[in-house]
Amino acid sequence: MARKPNILFIFSDQHRHDVMGCAGHPTVATPNLDALAARGVRFTKAWCQSPICQPSRASLITGQHPYDLGVFYNDAASATHASTDLDEAGEISPDWPTFMKQLQAAGYETASIGKTHYHGIPTRDEVVAAGGKVDFRRYDGLVRSFGWDHVVEEYDKYVHSARAFRTPYADYLDGLGLGDAYRDQIRSVFRLTPSHWRGETSVVPQEHDLTSFLADRAVDWLQHRETGKPFLLKLAFVQPHVPLIDDPDWAAHYAEAEIDVPDMTPPEAVNGEWAHYLGLLAGHSQRETMTTDFVREGIRHYLGMVSLIDQKIGSVLDTLAATGELDNTWIIYSCDHGEMLGTHGLWAKMNFYQGSAQVPLIVVPPRPMRGRTDDAVVELTDIAATITDIAGTEPPAGCRGQSLVPQVLGGTRIDREVAYARIQSYAAMRTDRFRFTMEMRSGVPCELFDMANDPDETVNLVNDPARAALVSEMKGALIDLQQGG
């Protein structure tokens, strides 16, 4: 009887879809991702279901949409609108059916190394109640309850700035005598301070970077696991999420590189509803600091983080080859959402532009094949269906995704006409040609782009009289999608 295939699922945080050599980026060095794309399928229209971390990850593991789960924010406090009956913030739940639980039931060993974001950051009161220190390993049991047998959890770099928070990586750096310098650097570019988006070179050597640490933990697990079961290993890098700090080696590589800066023209505020949200995005991006030189420097360090991820992917693939598992392992690479990198005068995500809502997606079968690109409209929900299909089991209950396996192997194509995304009270849908955004409480249409004729999404057609019928049609389709499923 043939062995069931292993699955290596590599999932980064905030990796813009076109920052890969195989996607045409002129500068970034990603030889390992390029090699994966050369022997698999790279999907060029993959959409996340929320352009922010937690709801995107909730959708990923269940294959459901954010409105199915009631998760629209990282937490209710981050909402720009007060919750309503339509838009009440839910929480991520270990009771949900997930693709990991399906694989456990099918005889797989499951391991999660890196960021899951199945929980939040402890409040000040919780820290006080815990005696002034909180070890994030206290959440390991919660993470396992989602369907993981083995867990090494890291949240994000901002957590490491506080001595009150202990994580495996924080302890690792303290053991090397690097903890204080690292904490000071993270504090110097802390979230939403005036220096939040400043690009910097890390005080930590490459071999001790968080990306290296997580990849090393994955290599160790692959080398020393004792079970003969097939495995699902999710290696979830914390970077290239901000802060924009790359390791010294890749920083040196890009120090003199020519870095293209995108068009930073702000989006058009086509109505009061959209002007409100665009103002919040501009504030989060600290647009007043976004000079050409400042953005160029931030991009430079972002590329360095991407290249280190790529480098460490190579180390993990080398380990799979050395253990004899590579020829029986499917490999999937993706991330939770993108990064604007200055496009439209914005950093970060939280919007539906391609830089934010489109994600890289590469699927590689064990048997060598001639790599190709596929322009079908696909979602991150499809990963849940794809992984369970590879394992020979059913997708989790309620999964909206469709398996990409037949499409990768040259068979039936996905027939999805619309991809969906949601953040807070704003929802969007994408067809092969158009992208539409609406504020769901008021029913106000906010964006319409003809992506075939305007791939850079510069001309918002939502108020164009010639497009009124299309706006009405897409508004109805979006409402029907959320109300009727």
Stockholm file with secondary structure:
# STOCKHOLM 1.0

chainA/1-485         MARKPNILFIFSDQHRHDVMGCAGHPTVATPNLDALAARGVRFTKAWCQSPICQPSRASLITGQHPYDLGVFYNDAASATHASTDLDEAGEISPDWPTFMKQLQAAGYETASIGKTHYHGIPTRDEVVAAGGKVDFRRYDGLVRSFGWDHVVEEYDKYVHSARAFRTPYADYLDGLGLGDAYRDQIRSVFRLTPSHWRGETSVVPQEHDLTSFLADRAVDWLQHRETGKPFLLKLAFVQPHVPLIDDPDWAAHYAEAEIDVPDMTPPEAVNGEWAHYLGLLAGHSQRETMTTDFVREGIRHYLGMVSLIDQKIGSVLDTLAATGELDNTWIIYSCDHGEMLGTHGLWAKMNFYQGSAQVPLIVVPPRPMRGRTDDAVVELTDIAATITDIAGTEPPAGCRGQSLVPQVLGGTRIDREVAYARIQSYAAMRTDRFRFTMEMRSGVPCELFDMANDPDETVNLVNDPARAALVSEMKGALIDLQQGG
#=GR chainA/1-485 SS CCCCCEEEEEEESSCCTTCSGGGTCSSCCCHHHHHHHTTSEEEEEEECSCSSHHHHHHHHHHCCCHHHHTCCSSSGGGCSSCCCSSSCCCCCCTTSCCHHHHHHHTTCEEEEEECCCCSCCCCHHHHHHTTSCEEGGGGHHHHHTTTCSEEEECCCGGGGGCTTEECHHHHHHHHHTCHHHHHHHHHHTCTTSTTTTCCEECSSCGGGSHHHHHHHHHHHHHHHCCCCSCEEEEEECCTTSSSCEECHHHHHHHTTCCCCCCCCCCCCCCSHHHHHHHHHHHHHHTGGGCCHHHHHHHHHHHHHHHHHHHHHHHHHHHHHHHTTCGGGEEEEEEESCCCCTTGGGCCSCSSCSHHHHBCCCEEECSSCCCCEEEEEEEETHHHHHHHHHHHTSCCCTTCCCCCSHHHHTTSCCCCCCCEEEEETTEEEEECSSEEEEEETTTTEEEEEEETTTCTTCCCCCTTCGGGHHHHHHHHHHHHHHHHHC
#=GC SS_cons         CCCCCEEEEEEESSCCTTCSGGGTCSSCCCHHHHHHHTTSEEEEEEECSCSSHHHHHHHHHHCCCHHHHTCCSSSGGGCSSCCCSSSCCCCCCTTSCCHHHHHHHTTCEEEEEECCCCSCCCCHHHHHHTTSCEEGGGGHHHHHTTTCSEEEECCCGGGGGCTTEECHHHHHHHHHTCHHHHHHHHHHTCTTSTTTTCCEECSSCGGGSHHHHHHHHHHHHHHHCCCCSCEEEEEECCTTSSSCEECHHHHHHHTTCCCCCCCCCCCCCCSHHHHHHHHHHHHHHTGGGCCHHHHHHHHHHHHHHHHHHHHHHHHHHHHHHHTTCGGGEEEEEEESCCCCTTGGGCCSCSSCSHHHHBCCCEEECSSCCCCEEEEEEEETHHHHHHHHHHHTSCCCTTCCCCCSHHHHTTSCCCCCCCEEEEETTEEEEECSSEEEEEETTTTEEEEEEETTTCTTCCCCCTTCGGGHHHHHHHHHHHHHHHHHC
//
